[in-house]
Amino acid sequence: MRRLLFSAITAVILFTGCRNSSDREIIVFHAGSLAVPLTLLADEYQAANPGTRILLEAAGSLVCARKITELAKPCDIMASADYQIIDGMLIPDFAGWNLGFATNEIVIAYTEKSKASELINSSNWIEILRRDDIIYGRSDPDSDPCGYRTLLALKLGEKYYNQPGLMKTFENKDRNFIRPKETDLIALLETGALDYIFQYKSVAVQHSLKYLELPDEINLGNPEFASEYKSVSLPVTGKKPGETIIMNGDYIMYGITLLDDAPNREAAIGFLSFIVSPRGREVFSQSGQNSISPPVISGIGKIPAEITHSIQQQ
């Protein structure tokens, strides 16, 4: 009898432990360019909250959204490199609100091994990247915001440099080196398979790459030029195969949201609150990415009080 009672108590403890572990497992779909700061924040949060497990899954932001809208994969938090994706693909059916919480800019990244690395500058980069002996890479505009932002920056460059057809020239060049997300290009650059890549400044900083800054008029990183950025647009694959949506040029703003059917809602609220807290903003800054403080809020839902309180902290 005592053995049976002990076995029953043990079973209850094990069952309770499994439930507590599951309740504190947080699933985060996120843009590849957020991998470094989110990993740092996840490690710090887990150390301060024993028993919490944060599962980070990186992909192009359009792919992240389709995992939710098409594949119905469980997810607590989605962090997108473009707030427009959350607004356009997740709200109102999958999420109620969106926080524009961080920014970035498009640069041209390279290494000392890149051909013409000693020559390239803000005046001649177009001529150098056009050369037949130069190989450049970019991410897929149908999967990744950095991909369509690269083409939008080139489209803006047509007017800025007075070079009609500039975007189409680069769209047709080196198509074998298009990858699903911008961080997939780094190894190709570092091994010398590529000479140059269009990349986010934060990713170039995080990986100690050399980079050439583009003019504010085309780099999508200066809010003062937002109206100019919005003068260009690009069709990309939408929620379903065969469907397209129009992505407008805009000041780069990352968005983050809590899914309506988040499997571990309360635990996810805690981690999301940490991401937008002063400590979270500090980590993003150290990772070469500026925070937007206070965040830009869109959507129709009510943000949980814990997240609102964290945003308001200085």
C-alpha positions as CSV (number, residue, x, y, z in Angstrom):
1,M,0.0,0.0,0.0
2,R,2.8,2.4,0.9
3,R,4.6,1.5,-2.3
4,L,1.4,2.2,-4.3
5,L,1.0,5.6,-2.5
6,F,4.6,6.5,-3.2
7,S,4.2,5.6,-6.9
8,A,1.1,7.7,-7.1
9,I,2.8,10.7,-5.5
10,T,5.8,10.3,-7.8
11,A,3.5,10.2,-10.9
12,V,1.8,13.4,-9.8
13,I,5.1,15.1,-9.2
14,L,6.4,14.0,-12.6
15,F,3.1,15.1,-14.3
16,T,3.2,18.4,-12.6
17,G,6.8,19.0,-13.6
18,C,6.1,18.2,-17.2
19,R,3.2,20.6,-17.2
20,N,5.3,23.4,-15.6
21,S,8.1,22.8,-18.2
22,S,5.6,22.9,-21.1
23,D,3.9,26.0,-19.7
24,R,7.2,27.8,-19.7
25,E,8.4,26.9,-23.2
26,I,8.2,29.9,-25.5
27,I,8.3,29.5,-29.3
28,V,9.6,32.5,-31.2
29,F,9.6,32.9,-35.0
30,H,11.9,35.6,-36.0
31,A,13.9,37.3,-38.8
32,G,17.4,36.1,-39.3
33,S,18.8,39.5,-38.7
34,L,17.4,39.3,-35.1
35,A,19.3,36.1,-34.3
36,V,22.2,37.7,-32.4
37,P,20.3,40.1,-30.1
38,L,17.4,37.6,-29.5
39,T,19.9,34.8,-28.6
40,L,21.6,37.1,-26.1
41,L,18.3,38.2,-24.6
42,A,17.0,34.6,-24.5
43,D,20.1,33.3,-22.7
44,E,19.9,36.2,-20.1
45,Y,16.2,35.7,-19.6
46,Q,16.5,31.9,-19.1
47,A,19.3,32.4,-16.6
48,A,17.1,34.7,-14.6
49,N,14.0,32.5,-14.9
50,P,15.0,28.8,-14.3
51,G,12.7,26.3,-16.0
52,T,11.9,28.6,-18.9
53,R,13.0,27.4,-22.3
54,I,13.0,29.8,-25.3
55,L,12.9,28.2,-28.7
56,L,14.2,30.6,-31.3
57,E,13.4,29.7,-35.0
58,A,15.0,32.0,-37.6
59,A,13.7,32.4,-41.2
60,G,12.9,35.1,-43.6
61,S,10.0,37.2,-42.1
62,L,7.6,36.3,-44.9
63,V,8.4,32.6,-44.3
64,C,7.8,33.1,-40.6
65,A,4.4,34.6,-41.3
66,R,3.4,31.7,-43.7
67,K,4.3,29.2,-41.0
68,I,1.5,30.7,-39.0
69,T,-1.0,31.5,-41.7
70,E,-0.6,28.5,-44.0
71,L,1.0,25.7,-41.9
72,A,-0.7,26.5,-38.6
73,K,2.5,25.9,-36.7
74,P,2.4,26.7,-33.0
75,C,4.0,30.1,-32.2
76,D,3.9,32.5,-29.2
77,I,5.9,35.5,-30.5
78,M,6.7,36.6,-34.0
79,A,9.4,39.2,-34.6
80,S,9.5,40.5,-38.1
81,A,12.2,42.5,-40.0
82,D,9.3,44.5,-41.5
83,Y,6.3,45.6,-39.4
84,Q,4.2,45.6,-42.6
85,I,4.3,41.8,-42.6
86,I,2.6,41.6,-39.2
87,D,0.1,44.3,-40.1
88,G,-0.7,42.8,-43.5
89,M,-0.5,39.1,-42.9
90,L,-1.3,38.4,-39.2
91,I,-3.6,41.2,-38.1
92,P,-6.5,40.7,-37.5
93,D,-6.9,36.9,-38.0
94,F,-3.8,35.8,-36.0
95,A,-2.8,38.8,-33.9
96,G,-4.3,42.0,-32.6
97,W,-1.4,44.4,-32.3
98,N,2.1,45.2,-33.5
99,L,5.0,47.0,-31.9
100,G,7.5,48.7,-34.3
101,F,10.4,48.4,-31.9
102,A,13.8,48.6,-33.9
103,T,15.3,49.9,-37.0
104,N,18.2,49.3,-39.4
105,E,19.6,50.3,-42.8
106,I,20.8,48.6,-46.0
107,V,24.5,48.5,-46.6
108,I,26.9,46.7,-49.0
109,A,29.0,44.3,-46.9
110,Y,32.3,42.8,-48.0
111,T,35.7,41.5,-46.7
112,E,39.3,42.3,-47.3
113,K,39.3,39.3,-49.7
114,S,36.6,40.8,-51.9
115,K,37.7,41.8,-55.4
116,A,38.2,45.5,-55.6
117,S,37.8,46.0,-51.9
118,E,40.6,48.5,-51.9
119,L,38.8,50.5,-54.6
120,I,35.1,50.5,-53.8
121,N,33.6,53.7,-52.4
122,S,30.3,55.6,-52.4
123,S,31.0,57.0,-55.9
124,N,31.9,53.8,-57.8
125,W,30.1,50.9,-56.2
126,I,27.6,50.5,-59.0
127,E,30.3,50.2,-61.6
128,I,32.3,47.7,-59.5
129,L,29.3,45.5,-58.7
130,R,28.3,45.4,-62.3
131,R,31.7,44.0,-63.4
132,D,31.6,40.4,-64.8
133,D,34.4,39.3,-62.5
134,I,32.5,40.5,-59.4
135,I,30.0,38.2,-57.8
136,Y,27.4,39.7,-55.4
137,G,24.6,38.1,-53.4
138,R,21.2,39.1,-52.0
139,S,18.3,37.4,-50.2
140,D,15.1,36.3,-51.8
141,P,12.5,39.1,-52.0
142,D,9.7,36.5,-51.8
143,S,11.0,35.2,-48.5
144,D,12.9,37.9,-46.8
145,P,12.4,41.7,-46.2
146,C,16.1,42.3,-46.8
147,G,15.6,40.8,-50.3
148,Y,12.8,43.1,-51.3
149,R,14.4,46.1,-49.5
150,T,17.6,45.5,-51.6
151,L,15.6,45.9,-54.8
152,L,13.6,48.9,-53.4
153,A,16.9,50.6,-52.5
154,L,18.2,49.9,-56.1
155,K,14.9,51.3,-57.4
156,L,15.4,54.4,-55.4
157,G,18.9,54.5,-56.7
158,E,17.6,54.9,-60.3
159,K,16.4,58.4,-59.5
160,Y,19.2,59.3,-57.1
161,Y,22.0,58.3,-59.5
162,N,20.0,59.1,-62.7
163,Q,20.4,55.5,-63.9
164,P,17.1,54.1,-65.2
165,G,16.9,50.3,-65.1
166,L,19.4,50.0,-62.3
167,M,17.2,47.7,-60.3
168,K,16.6,45.4,-63.2
169,T,20.3,45.2,-64.0
170,F,21.1,43.9,-60.5
171,E,17.9,41.8,-60.4
172,N,19.2,39.8,-63.4
173,K,22.9,39.6,-62.2
174,D,24.3,36.6,-60.2
175,R,20.9,35.0,-59.7
176,N,22.5,31.8,-58.5
177,F,23.5,33.5,-55.3
178,I,20.0,34.4,-54.0
179,R,19.4,32.9,-50.6
180,P,16.3,32.5,-48.4
181,K,17.4,35.0,-45.8
182,E,20.2,37.6,-45.5
183,T,22.2,35.8,-42.8
184,D,22.6,32.8,-45.2
185,L,24.9,35.0,-47.3
186,I,27.5,35.5,-44.6
187,A,29.4,32.2,-45.0
188,L,29.5,32.6,-48.7
189,L,31.0,36.1,-48.3
190,E,33.5,35.0,-45.6
191,T,34.7,32.0,-47.7
192,G,35.2,34.2,-50.8
193,A,32.4,32.6,-52.9
194,L,30.8,36.1,-53.0
195,D,32.6,39.4,-53.2
196,Y,29.8,41.7,-51.9
197,I,26.3,41.3,-50.4
198,F,23.5,43.6,-49.7
199,Q,23.0,43.4,-46.0
200,Y,21.6,45.0,-42.9
201,K,24.1,47.3,-41.1
202,S,23.5,45.5,-37.8
203,V,24.4,42.1,-39.3
204,A,27.6,43.5,-40.8
205,V,28.5,44.9,-37.4
206,Q,27.7,41.7,-35.6
207,H,29.9,39.7,-37.9
208,S,32.8,42.2,-38.1
209,L,32.3,42.7,-41.8
210,K,33.5,45.7,-43.8
211,Y,30.6,47.7,-45.2
212,L,29.9,50.6,-47.4
213,E,27.1,52.9,-46.3
214,L,24.6,54.0,-48.9
215,P,23.1,57.5,-49.1
216,D,20.2,58.2,-46.7
217,E,18.0,58.8,-49.8
218,I,18.2,55.1,-50.7
219,N,19.3,53.1,-47.6
220,L,15.8,53.0,-46.1
221,G,17.2,53.9,-42.7
222,N,16.4,57.6,-42.3
223,P,12.8,58.5,-41.2
224,E,13.3,62.0,-42.7
225,F,13.2,60.3,-46.2
226,A,10.2,58.1,-45.5
227,S,8.0,59.9,-48.1
228,E,10.7,59.3,-50.7
229,Y,11.0,55.7,-49.8
230,K,7.3,55.2,-50.2
231,S,7.5,56.3,-53.8
232,V,8.6,52.8,-54.8
233,S,7.0,49.4,-54.4
234,L,7.5,45.8,-55.3
235,P,5.2,42.7,-55.6
236,V,6.1,39.7,-53.5
237,T,4.6,36.3,-52.8
238,G,1.7,36.6,-50.4
239,K,0.0,34.4,-47.8
240,K,-0.7,31.6,-50.3
241,P,1.1,30.2,-53.3
242,G,0.2,32.2,-56.4
243,E,-1.0,35.2,-54.3
244,T,1.0,38.5,-54.4
245,I,1.1,41.4,-52.1
246,I,2.6,44.8,-52.7
247,M,5.4,45.9,-50.4
248,N,5.9,49.6,-50.3
249,G,9.2,51.2,-49.6
250,D,9.4,52.6,-46.1
251,Y,11.7,53.5,-43.3
252,I,12.9,50.2,-41.9
253,M,11.0,49.2,-38.8
254,Y,11.0,45.8,-37.2
255,G,7.7,44.6,-35.7
256,I,6.9,42.2,-32.9
257,T,3.7,40.7,-31.7
258,L,2.1,38.0,-29.5
259,L,-0.1,35.5,-31.3
260,D,-3.7,35.4,-30.3
261,D,-3.5,31.6,-29.8
262,A,-0.1,31.6,-28.3
263,P,0.4,28.1,-26.6
264,N,2.2,29.6,-23.7
265,R,0.8,33.1,-23.5
266,E,1.7,34.2,-20.0
267,A,5.3,33.0,-20.3
268,A,5.6,34.7,-23.7
269,I,4.3,38.0,-22.3
270,G,7.2,37.9,-19.8
271,F,9.8,37.4,-22.5
272,L,8.3,39.9,-24.8
273,S,8.2,42.5,-22.0
274,F,12.0,41.8,-21.5
275,I,12.7,42.3,-25.2
276,V,11.2,45.9,-25.2
277,S,12.5,46.8,-21.7
278,P,15.5,49.1,-21.2
279,R,17.8,46.1,-21.0
280,G,16.4,44.8,-24.3
281,R,17.0,48.1,-26.0
282,E,20.6,48.1,-24.6
283,V,21.3,44.7,-26.1
284,F,19.9,45.8,-29.5
285,S,22.1,48.9,-29.4
286,Q,25.2,46.8,-28.6
287,S,24.3,44.6,-31.5
288,G,24.4,47.5,-34.0
289,Q,20.7,48.0,-34.1
290,N,18.9,51.1,-32.9
291,S,15.7,50.7,-30.9
292,I,12.6,52.8,-31.5
293,S,11.6,54.2,-28.2
294,P,8.8,54.4,-27.5
295,P,7.7,51.7,-30.0
296,V,5.2,52.5,-32.8
297,I,1.9,50.7,-32.1
298,S,-0.6,49.5,-34.7
299,G,-3.5,47.1,-34.7
300,I,-6.8,46.7,-33.1
301,G,-6.0,44.6,-30.0
302,K,-5.1,45.6,-26.4
303,I,-1.5,45.2,-25.5
304,P,-1.0,43.3,-22.2
305,A,-0.4,45.6,-19.2
306,E,3.0,43.9,-18.4
307,I,4.3,44.8,-21.9
308,T,2.9,48.4,-21.7
309,H,4.6,48.8,-18.3
310,S,7.9,47.5,-19.7
311,I,7.7,50.0,-22.6
312,Q,7.2,52.9,-20.3
313,Q,10.3,52.2,-18.2
314,Q,13.2,54.5,-18.9
